[in-house]
Amino acid sequence: MASFLISTEALARELNAPNLRIVDASWHLDGRDARAEFDQARIPGSVFFDLDAVSDHTTDLPHMLPDAAAFAEAAGALGIAADDRIVVYDTQGLFSAARVWWTFRLMGAEDVRVLDGGLPKWRAEGRPLASGPAEPTKPSTFTPGPRRGTVADMPSVLAALTGDAQILDARPAPRFSGATAEPRPGLRSGHMPGALNVPFKSVLDADGRLLPADTLRDRFREAGVTFDQPIITSCGSGVTAAIVTLALAELGQDSALYDGAWAEWGSRADTAVVPGP
């Protein structure tokens, strides 16, 4: 099975390949300006993907998936076609890059991989960086194709809670248990009944890289996950759930991602919330 990761060494060798498109997908929950950081230091030839801008603006929920036409317009403006070779990275090692990897695949991109170790590993190895405003990108045409991933909505999640699937919640354990308040105001604390906690950091090493496959399997099994049932991943707003989705994909496991995530579930009065572990 081919990996959805690409090493820094492999990317460096292919940096000037004509059909390679490199995407900086950095996004920060704490409000840091990811675009300004992109202007300060980026992998040469990369373009910046704004997770909040390329989203559904008809809802109050954060960075929900846009429709296919809106995504295609945004991707095309970045010079990306669905049949390009796409490498996604972020400035934290592995954080928001997984969400953008999932989104491109969902919209029909043929070949999308995540840079293993992200920009921190690239920089630590002394590889080339660019800075300043990026040069204008030659537009391309992104033609949406068959979905290469699955989105879960509220009805899907409600069905999962009756035993149709497993819900894996990627939020940190204190938020999952309700011991810590949610960072977004107005959301209840706790988790969905029957959900399993797989904190996104539990599938990463200290450098922000996915753990080896055998260790990943152990982490999922320790959390109570079985691989013979459908899986839905969730988190606070659909970003870190994609890290768990990527980890599962590296093990050959399909999963759906609940796009509304806790931002939707925790804001409603008609959804069940369980405090405690």
Disulfide bonds with the S-S distance in Angstrom:
none
